[in-house]
Amino acid sequence: MEAKKPPLIEIKNITKSYDLGGATLEILKGITLTVEEGDFVAVMGPSGSGKSTLMHILGLFDRPSGGEYHIYGQDILSFNDEQTAFLRSKMIGFVFQQYNLLARLTSLENVMLPLIYSNGSDRADKAKELLGSVGLAERLNHHPNQLSGGQQQRVAIARALVNSPKIIFADEPTGNLSSSQAQEIMQILKDLNKKGISIILVTHEPAVAEWAARNIMIKDGQIISDVRKTPLAAADKEIPQIKKTKAGLSLAEIKENFLSAAKFVLINKARSFLTMLGIIIGVGSIIAMLAIGRGAQDSMAQRIKSLGADVVYIMPGLIQINGVSSNTPRKMTIEDAYALKANTDLVDKVDPMVSGSFLAEHNGKNTLTTITGASTAYEELQNATPVYGRFFTNKENDNMSKVCVLGQTVVNNIFGQENPIGQYVRIAGKRFLVVGVLPVKGATGFRDADDIIVVPVNTALKRLTGGIYISSAAIKVKNNKILEAEKFALLTMLSRYRLPVSQVDSFRTRNMADLVTMLETTTSTMTILLGVVACISLLVGGIGIMNIMLVSVSERTAEIGLRKAVGATKNSVLLQFLIEASGLSLTGGILGIIFGVIVSLAVSKVTGWTITVTVFSILLSVGFSAGVGVIFGFLPARKASQLSPIEALRYE
């Protein structure tokens, strides 16, 4: 014997009550009801009788306080949120008294909305067909405020039909319509019932109830009468799928969420921009601060490199007698300097140097400057390749030629705008030919590194100082082994002068490593501090996004209720608002990057500072701004996702 098909809807002892702070308000008091497939039921009753509450429970907008609810024999109250949403989208259509159309969507887009959550195909074609069937083929692109009440209700009916539901719930569908419009709507519902769609409507108008095949009267939360006026037609034997088997969001839902977010931003341009302003300022600050900080680091590194970051200097100390330093300095010779390169793989080049202060003169102008005697290795060790002219040669050094290269400060002081190359400078009464001009290095501490004249070391010893002793030796170290080279240089000098290790202070060493570390630490600290300030701006911007999204949730509560009513799950609503928050933040981040680059270029133009905008800073800013949107948008998004459909739809 063939099993009997379960009824479409079967409820037993359904109750609904509210706790009013100690008192209990009972709305439904044990209602039992069966609705077969293809039925047309009108539920009537006075205001406050519970008919709308019953409708919302049957339509899965609300949950009862007690009782049983089955659709095609399956326990609906055991369904989770995703399964209930699937059932609303596939099995149920809902027609509201207030229409509940989304104002910023066209008629076509409103009808297409449920298809997003049911993963329906051919959305536009199906929606157009249904709008044509309710007489709105010419109103596809009209917004709700461009339609009459009857037309809006027909759009709502088309939306209810778009997923081919088994049952349509209509809550006072003619309550806001004129008599002629009410007749049109009821005729549409009657025709749908003839096609096999079950109809359950709530009304307080007897004339509307006359259209139904079955009238149920509710009073004080109980059914007081259930009258069938016409027999029920036989239904097919097939039981449709009412339980979702595959979890997760569809691609159409994700796409719709992105489009919805974009529309919301574009519709509220001014508010969106003000919301993004904190992000724009924060990201712009990060870009500008990191660009300035990185530029300072690069500039400092270049400056240090120009001073010889891989160079160790060794110079004579004081003679020690019985462990006590005297006022007599030790001496170093050129031979001592070149001995530092022998028998070691730590040293690349050695530059013996002698220096002193002399008066340099040219055409009646003079300046007191530092004269440094050096070998040709000076050019490489000090990054001193002339910007004009050339450096002196080994032959000129060997021949003690009177040639020199000038620092830019000396050029400015005694030559002005005149080209110094090929001119003569008088030093200690001797004429020196200018063969080159050194690159600008700037001031280091209280010393102007450009206030210098470099001559061959042999020339300096023979023609200027008249001695054989050098002031220091510069050692270019291989493989950045600064400490090893320093130790080797000291031990070599002690060995040459037959001094014990206890007199290591007889010679002194100096290098740029400590200066490099100090400057890098300083610039890194400043960059971090500037970055923290910028991050605080981003934090403020994130709070602004959270506030505006909370406002948005409040403003769009009814929309959230409608989306849930047509099949949206909690996760879908959560994703929608997270995308909106992230979209605002990410857009603000992109604008902030542009703003930061412009500010960086402006600062560079005004101050002459080196500015370096890195890919890392851009990626950091984009990632940070997107993260701010997700983090600060989560609370409003979660609040939106937790709303029940009926609470959201009732929100004013």
Buried (B, 14 or more C-beta within 10 A) or exposed (E): EEEEBBBBBBBEEBBBBEEEEEEEEBBBBBBEBBBBBBBBBBBBBEEEBBBBBBBBBBBBBBBBBEBBBBBBEBEBBEBEEBBBBBBBBBBBBBBBBBBBBBEBBBBBBBBBBBBBBBBBEEBEEBBBBBBEBBBBEEBBEBBBEEBEBBBBBBBBBBBBBBBEBBBBBBBBBBBBBEEEBBBBBBEBBBEBBEEEBBBBBBBBEEEBBEBBBBBBBBBBBBBEEBEEEEEBEEBEEEBEEBEBEEEEBBEBBBEBBBEBBBBBBEEBEEBBBEBBBBBBBBBBBBBBBBBBBBBBBBBBBEBBEBBBBBBBBBBBBBBBEEEEEEEEEBEBBBEBBEBBBEEBEBBBBBBBBBBEEBEBBBEEEBBEBBBBBBBBBBBBBBBBEBEBBEBBBEEBBEEBBBBBBBBBBBBBBBBEEEEBBEBBBBBBEBEBBBBBBBBEBEEEEEEBBBBBBBBBBBBBBBBBBEEEBBBBBBBBBBEEBBEBBBBBBBEBBBEBBEBEEEBBEBBBBBBBBEBBEEBBEEBEEBBEEBBEEBBEBBBBBBEBBBEBBBEBBEEBBBBBBBBBBBBBBBBBBBBBBBBBBBBBBBBBBBBBBBBBBEBBBEBBEEEEBBBBBEEEBBEBBBEBBBBBBBBBBBBBBBBBBEBBBBBBBEBE
